[in-house]
Amino acid sequence: MKDVEITRNLSFPREMIWQALTDSAQLGAWLMPNDFRPEIGHRFTFRTKPAPGFDGIVHCEVLELVPPERLVISWKGGPLDTRVAFELAETSTGTRLTLRHTGFAGLSNVIPRIALGFGWKDLLARKLPRHLSMQKPP
């Protein structure tokens, strides 16, 4: 099954984007309310509106943490048992952010994969940059 992969070049320092990914309050401002902590093995949840077959809770665990370059979390909710990886690379104009949401197996995950693909595109193209533009650079 196809994975979701999105790359965006953002005109913000890598450390600033890393903070938006690993600070619970910032993550909640552009993604979803959560109880995230940047610690390998930490189990946490994202909370959003329920939908048919989904109670609105995404159960996650921090699987990899390489500041300020890579964050990998498990992503389990409804029929999904997947992983999300964020990779940050410095560029001459800011940061290249690559998101990979992997593990969409079976026909039951086709619609969630498509929906999450659109959701991640919107988050990375609009909501994250808008959030970052309101933050002070480090």
N, C-alpha and C positions, 0 to 999 in steps of 0.2 A: 504494500500500500504506500502511496506517495506521502512524503513528509511535508511539513510546512517549513520553508526556508525563506527568510527575508533579510536583506542587507540594506542598511541605510547609512549614508554619510551624514553625520551630524556636526554642526559647527560649534561644538562644545568640547571642553577638555575631558579626557578619558576619566579622570578622577571624579568629575562632576556627574558623569553618567553612571559611574560605579556607585556613587552615593545614592542616586535615584533608584538603582537596582537593589541595594543592600540595606537601606535605611527603611524600617517598617513604615514610618509616617510618610516618607516620600513615595514609597512603593504604593501605599494606599491612595495617595493623591492622584496618581496617573493610571494605576491598574485596578486594584481592589483592596478593600479593607483586609487586614491580615495580622498575624502574630509572628511574623518572620524575624529570625535572628541569624546573622551571618556566621553560623557555626556548622561544620560538617556533622551530619547526623541529626540536626535539629528538625523535628517534625512540627509543621505549622499548617494553617488553613488560610485560604482565600475565601471570601464570602461575597456572593452576588445574588441576583434574583433567581429563584427557582424556575425551572422550565420542565416540560413533560420529560420524565425519565431522569431528572437531575434535581437534587434537593437544594442547589445553590451553594454547596460547599465543595471546594477543591482541596483535597488532602495532599499535602506535599511534604517532601523531605529534602534537605540540602545534601546533595550527593558529591558535588565538587565545588571547591572555592579556591580560586587562584587570583587574589587581588592584584591589580585592578584589571585582570584580563579575562577571567572565565568564571561563570556561575552556572552550575547544572542542578536542576531540581526535578524530583519526580512530580507528576501531575496526574492525580487520580480523582475522578468525579464522574457520576453517571456511569456510562459504559466504558469510560476511558481509563487506561493504565499506561501513561505515556511519560515522556521526559521533555523538559524544556532546557535548552542551553543558550546562554547569552555569551557572546565573545566580543571583546573590545580590542581594537587595534588603533594606535595613534596614526593620524595622517597629517599631511602638511596643513590641512584646513580644520582639523578637529579630530573626530573619532569615527571609525567605521564600526558600526554595531551589526553583528550578525546574530539572528535568532534562528534556532533550529528546534522545531517541535516534532519529535519523532515517536514512533511506536504505534501508529494507527493501524491496527490489525483487524481484518474482517469487515464484512459489509456493514455491520452495525456502527462502524466508526467513520463511514464515508461522509455523512451529513455533519457530524461534529467536526471532522477535519476541515471541511469546506467553511463552516461557520467560524471556527477558530482562525483559519487562514485570513478571512476578511477582518475578524476582530483584531488580530495581531497587526495587520497592515494599518488599520486605523490608529491603533495605539502608538505604533512606532512612527507613523507619518504625522500625526496631529497631536495626540494627547501627551506623549513624552516630550516632544520639542516644546510644546506650550508650557508644560511644567518646568522644564529646564530654563526657559527664558525668564521665569519668575524667581529663579534661585540666584544667589550670589556666587560667583566663581570662587574656588578655593584659593 
